[in-house]
């Protein structure tokens, strides 16, 4: 509190303390901080923080702003004056009437220097509510962010669709999307947005199925340090995960024509034996059909049985799936058990031989670590069903 009195000298503020103490300190930030460049406020505990910045707080030189668990951060006067912002992270936002996509777009239009943007909601807003609001808005701000390189979003697909349909980011290199659990997904604007960004093209795709979510990582090359496109869906049960991700893949399939390397990874959760509900062969085949030009397929041990049945359904391997496949990587011991035998044999008869390689961890030799991209921590969150 004493340090905050020296407003003309403070350049960096990072606050991590229990909410009651944090509220007292934030209340003291009630004037202009002319030298402040960095502000990060993140309470260690999350329930019902309802943090609010003072209306008189200003920081015209601010270039890094990160706030967690704030109520109505978009409406803060700080954002309308911090025109030099380069990095903006608003995480675990509590939904409110002044946080509809058009309000957010209006705020973004005031931040032309923005390079990194991360927005996440603490709970879902029904898709129909967002769609109804947007339909009643005849004139919605179309925002161009000429310097944006990275965009992270966590929420419902209707909110993301509304943003992407009115947002342009010509230099975007990384898009991280995390959806709440929903019964249905509609993402046509996501396809259009990604398709127009040459920087977001991918030729390597990795799926990670685990007890809380399914995540798709898309890389431009083997040497890429991080994915260009990351899609995360929080939901339980393997069959539901495949069904959910299929809704998105069916829309995004035009993006996968250049994908040559596909991994299906899997993490067993020992506390829940019911998590792995068997997925129908039709669903697995539908997923694989999105990747027609894949040359290398890597399959985790937990999915070998289902994938082998999928590729040799009723003893007749599908002729229109993985037609370009040259290498199949599976865990050690599966070749001896004749897994994928029918599929491999029929491809060889057809003059399309497939090399079967055994690997202790067939997901790129351990080279790829399935972690969330920098700035996201959505993987460990409990899924919430949005009806």
C-alpha positions in Angstrom: 0.0 0.0 0.0 2.9 2.3 0.8 4.6 1.6 -2.5 1.5 2.4 -4.5 1.6 5.9 -3.2 4.6 6.5 -5.5 2.4 6.5 -8.6 4.9 8.3 -10.8 7.6 5.7 -10.1 5.8 2.4 -10.3 6.6 0.5 -13.5 5.5 -3.1 -12.7 2.7 -4.4 -10.5 2.2 -8.2 -9.8 -0.4 -9.1 -7.2 -1.0 -12.6 -6.0 -2.8 -12.7 -2.6 -6.1 -13.8 -1.1 -9.1 -12.0 -2.4 -9.9 -9.9 0.7 -6.4 -8.5 0.8 -6.3 -8.1 -3.0 -9.5 -6.1 -2.9 -8.0 -3.6 -0.5 -4.8 -3.2 -2.6 -6.8 -2.8 -5.8 -8.9 -0.1 -4.2 -5.8 1.9 -3.5 -5.0 2.0 -7.3 -7.5 4.8 -7.8 -5.5 7.3 -9.8 -3.2 7.6 -12.8 0.1 5.6 -12.9 2.0 7.4 -15.7 5.0 5.0 -15.7 3.2 1.7 -15.3 4.1 -0.8 -18.0 3.2 -4.2 -16.5 0.1 -5.2 -14.5 -0.7 -8.8 -13.5 -3.4 -9.5 -10.9 -4.2 -13.2 -10.2 -5.8 -14.3 -6.9 -4.6 -17.8 -5.8 -8.2 -18.8 -4.9 -11.0 -18.5 -7.4 -14.5 -18.8 -6.0 -16.6 -15.7 -6.5 -13.8 -13.1 -6.5 -15.8 -10.4 -8.2 -12.7 -8.2 -8.5 -13.2 -4.7 -10.1 -10.7 -2.0 -10.9 -11.4 1.5 -9.7 -13.1 3.7 -12.3 -10.3 6.3 -11.9 -7.4 4.0 -12.5 -5.4 4.9 -15.6 -2.0 3.6 -17.0 -1.4 5.2 -20.4 2.0 3.5 -20.9 0.7 0.0 -20.1 1.9 -2.7 -22.6 1.2 -5.9 -20.6 -2.1 -6.5 -18.8 -3.2 -9.8 -17.2 -6.2 -10.0 -14.9 -7.9 -13.2 -13.6 -11.4 -13.5 -12.0 -12.5 -9.9 -12.7 -16.1 -8.9 -13.1 -16.7 -6.9 -16.3 -13.1 -6.2 -17.2 -14.0 -5.2 -20.8 -15.9 -2.2 -19.4 -13.0 -0.9 -17.4 -12.0 2.6 -18.3 -8.4 1.4 -18.1 -8.7 -0.5 -21.4 -10.1 2.5 -23.3 -7.0 4.5 -22.4 -4.2 1.9 -22.6 -3.8 2.2 -26.3 -0.2 0.9 -26.3 -1.2 -2.6 -25.0 0.9 -5.4 -26.6 -0.3 -8.2 -24.4 -3.8 -8.6 -23.0 -5.0 -11.6 -20.9 -8.5 -11.6 -19.3 -9.0 -15.0 -17.8 -11.9 -16.6 -15.9 -14.1 -13.7 -16.7 -17.5 -13.8 -15.0 -20.2 -13.5 -17.7 -22.3 -10.3 -17.6 -24.6 -8.3 -19.9 -21.8 -5.9 -21.0 -19.6 -8.8 -22.2 -21.3 -9.7 -25.4 -19.0 -10.1 -28.5 -19.9 -6.6 -29.9 -18.7 -5.0 -26.7 -15.5 -6.9 -26.8 -14.9 -6.0 -30.4 -15.4 -2.3 -29.7 -12.7 -2.5 -27.0 -10.3 -4.4 -29.3 -10.7 -1.7 -31.9 -9.0 0.7 -29.5 -5.9 -1.5 -29.2 -4.0 -1.5 -32.6 -0.7 -2.5 -31.1 -2.0 -5.7 -29.6 0.1 -8.8 -30.3 -1.1 -11.4 -27.8 -4.7 -11.8 -26.8 -6.1 -14.3 -24.3 -9.8 -14.3 -23.2 -11.5 -17.0 -21.1 -14.8 -17.2 -19.3 -15.3 -18.9 -15.9 -18.7 -20.4 -17.0 -20.6 -20.8 -20.2 -23.2 -18.4 -21.6 -25.9 -20.3 -23.6 -25.2 -20.2 -27.4 -28.8 -19.2 -28.1 -28.5 -16.1 -25.8 -25.4 -14.9 -27.7 -26.9 -15.7 -31.1 -30.1 -13.8 -30.1 -28.2 -10.8 -28.9 -26.1 -10.6 -32.1 -29.2 -10.9 -34.3 -30.6 -7.8 -32.7 -27.4 -5.8 -33.4 -27.7 -4.2 -36.9 -24.3 -2.6 -36.8 -21.4 -4.5 -35.3 -17.9 -3.2 -35.1 -15.6 -4.9 -37.6 -12.1 -4.9 -36.0 -8.7 -5.3 -37.6 -5.8 -6.2 -35.3 -2.8 -5.5 -37.6 -0.2 -6.8 -35.1 -1.9 -9.7 -33.5 0.2 -12.9 -33.5 -1.5 -15.0 -30.9 -5.2 -15.4 -29.9 -6.4 -17.7 -27.1 -10.1 -18.2 -26.3 -12.1 -20.2 -23.8 -15.9 -20.2 -24.0 -18.8 -21.4 -26.1 -18.6 -21.7 -29.9 -21.3 -19.0 -30.6 -19.2 -16.4 -28.8 -16.1 -17.4 -30.8 -18.0 -17.4 -34.0 -19.3 -13.9 -33.4 -15.8 -12.7 -32.7 -14.2 -14.3 -35.7 -16.9 -13.2 -38.1 -16.1 -9.6 -37.3 -12.3 -9.8 -36.6 -9.3 -9.7 -38.9 -5.8 -10.5 -37.9 -3.6 -10.8 -40.9 -0.4 -11.7 -39.0 -1.9 -14.3 -36.7 0.4 -17.3 -36.1 -1.2 -19.1 -33.2 -4.9 -19.8 -32.4 -5.8 -21.6 -29.2 -9.4 -22.5 -28.7 -11.0 -24.2 -25.7 -14.7 -25.0 -25.7 -17.0 -25.8 -22.8 -18.8 -29.1 -23.1 -21.7 -28.7 -25.5 -24.2 -30.9 -27.2 -23.5 -29.4 -30.6 -20.8 -27.4 -32.3 -21.2 -25.0 -35.3 -17.9 -23.4 -36.4 -18.2 -22.2 -40.1 -16.5 -18.9 -39.2 -13.6 -20.7 -37.6 -13.0 -22.6 -40.8 -13.2 -19.3 -42.9 -10.9 -17.5 -40.4 -8.2 -20.2 -40.4 -8.4 -20.9 -44.1 -7.5 -17.3 -44.9 -4.4 -17.3 -42.6 -1.5 -18.9 -44.4 0.4 -18.8 -41.1 -2.0 -21.3 -39.6 -1.5 -24.2 -42.1 -0.6 -27.5 -40.6 0.7 -30.8 -41.9 1.0 -32.6 -38.6 -2.0 -33.3 -36.3 -2.0 -34.9 -32.9 -5.1 -36.0 -30.9 -5.0 -36.5 -27.2 -7.9 -38.3 -25.5 -7.9 -38.3 -21.7 -10.4 -38.5 -18.9 -11.4 -34.8 -18.9 -11.1 -33.7 -22.5 -10.0 -34.2 -26.0 -7.4 -31.9 -27.5 -6.2 -31.5 -31.1 -2.7 -30.1 -31.8 -1.9 -28.9 -35.3 1.8 -28.3 -36.2 3.2 -26.7 -39.4 6.3 -29.0 -39.3 8.1 -31.6 -37.2 10.5 -29.0 -35.9 7.8 -26.5 -34.9 8.1 -25.8 -31.1 4.4 -25.2 -30.6 1.1 -25.8 -32.5 -0.3 -23.2 -34.8 -3.9 -24.4 -34.1 -5.0 -25.9 -30.8 -8.6 -27.1 -30.1 -9.7 -28.3 -26.7 -13.1 -29.7 -25.8 -13.8 -30.4 -22.1 -16.0 -33.5 -21.9 -16.0 -36.9 -20.2 -16.0 -40.4 -21.8 -14.1 -41.4 -24.9 -17.2 -42.0 -27.1 -18.5 -38.5 -26.3 -15.1 -37.0 -27.0 -14.9 -38.6 -30.4 -18.5 -37.5 -31.2 -17.8 -33.9 -30.1 -14.5 -33.5 -32.0 -16.1 -35.0 -35.1 -18.6 -32.2 -35.3 -15.7 -29.8 -35.6 -13.6 -31.9 -37.9 -16.4 -32.3 -40.4 -16.4 -28.5 -40.8 -12.6 -28.0 -40.7 -11.8 -31.0 -43.0 -10.8 -28.7 -45.9 -7.8 -27.6 -43.7 -6.4 -31.1 -43.5 -5.5 -31.8 -47.1 -1.8 -31.1 -46.3 -1.7 -33.3 -43.2 0.8 -36.2 -43.7 1.4 -37.2 -40.1 -1.4 -38.2 -37.7 -1.2 -39.3 -34.1 -4.0 -40.7 -31.9 -2.7 -40.5 -28.3 -4.5 -41.6 -25.2 -4.1 -41.2 -21.4 -5.7 -43.8 -19.1 -7.3 -42.5 -16.0 -6.9 -45.2 -13.3 -9.6 -43.7 -11.1 -12.4 -44.1 -13.7 -12.8 -47.5 -15.5 -16.0 -46.2 -17.0 -14.3 -43.4 -18.9 -13.3 -45.6 -21.9 -16.6 -46.3 -23.4 -16.0 -48.1 -26.7 -16.3 -45.9 -29.8 -18.2 -47.3 -32.8 -16.2 -48.2 -35.8 -18.2 -45.8 -37.9 -17.1 -42.9 -35.8 -13.4 -43.8 -36.0 -13.7 -44.2 -39.7 -15.4 -40.8 -40.0 -12.5 -39.3 -38.1 -9.9 -40.9 -40.3 -11.7 -39.8 -43.5 -10.9 -36.2 -42.6 -7.2 -37.0 -43.2 -7.1 -38.5 -46.7 -3.5 -37.7 -47.4 -1.9 -39.0 -44.2 1.3 -41.0 -44.8 2.2 -41.8 -41.2 -0.3 -42.9 -38.6 0.8 -43.4 -34.9 -1.6 -45.2 -32.6 -1.4 -45.4 -28.8 -1.7 -48.8 -27.2 -5.1 -47.9 -25.6 -6.6 -47.3 -29.0 -5.0 -50.1 -31.0 -7.9 -52.5 -30.6 -10.6 -50.1 -31.7 -8.6 -48.7 -34.6 -7.7 -52.2 -35.9 -11.4 -53.2 -35.8 -12.3 -50.0 -37.6 -9.8 -50.6 -40.4 -10.9 -54.2 -41.0 -14.7 -53.9 -40.4 -16.3 -57.3 -41.0 -13.1 -58.4 -42.6 -13.4 -55.9 -45.4 -10.9 -53.0 -45.0 -12.4 -49.7 -46.2 -10.8 -48.6 -49.5 -11.4 -44.9 -49.1 -9.6 -44.4 -45.8 -5.9 -43.6 -45.4 -5.3 -44.4 -49.1 -1.9 -42.6 -49.0 -0.7 -44.4 -45.8 2.8 -45.7 -45.9 3.8 -46.1 -42.3 1.8 -47.4 -39.3 3.5 -46.9 -35.9 2.0 -49.0 -33.1 3.2 -50.1 -29.6 5.7 -52.9 -29.1 4.0 -56.3 -29.2 1.0 -55.4 -31.3 2.6 -56.7 -34.5 3.1 -60.1 -33.0 -0.6 -60.1 -31.9 -1.5 -59.5 -35.6 -3.2 -56.2 -34.9 -4.0 -54.4 -38.2 -3.1 -57.6 -40.0 -6.2 -57.6 -42.3 -5.8 -54.0 -43.2 -2.1 -54.3 -43.9 -2.5 -57.5 -46.0 -5.3 -56.1 -48.1 -3.3 -52.9 -48.8 -0.3 -55.0 -49.9 -2.5 -57.1 -52.3 -3.8 -53.8 -53.7 -0.2 -52.7 -54.4 -0.2 -50.2 -51.6 2.2 -51.7 -49.0 2.3 -50.3 -45.5 5.3 -50.6 -43.2 4.4 -51.5 -39.6 6.9 -50.1 -37.1 6.8 -50.9 -33.4 7.7 -48.1 -30.9 7.7 -47.9 -27.2 5.8 -44.6 -27.3 4.4 -44.1 -30.8 3.7 -40.4 -30.7 6.8 -39.1 -32.5 9.3 -40.9 -30.3 8.5 -38.7 -27.3 9.5 -35.6 -29.2 6.0 -34.1 -28.8 4.9 -33.3 -25.4 1.1 -33.0 -25.1 0.9 -29.8 -23.0 -1.3 -26.8 -23.4 0.3 -23.9 -25.3 1.9 -21.1 -23.3 -0.7 -19.0 -21.6 -3.4 -21.6 -21.2 -4.3 -23.9 -18.3 -7.6 -25.3 -19.5 -6.6 -29.0 -19.7 -7.1 -29.6 -16.0 -10.4 -27.9 -15.7 -13.6 -30.0 -15.0 -15.9 -30.2 -18.0 -19.2 -28.3 -17.8 -22.1 -29.4 -20.0 -23.7 -26.6 -21.9 -27.2 -27.6 -23.0 
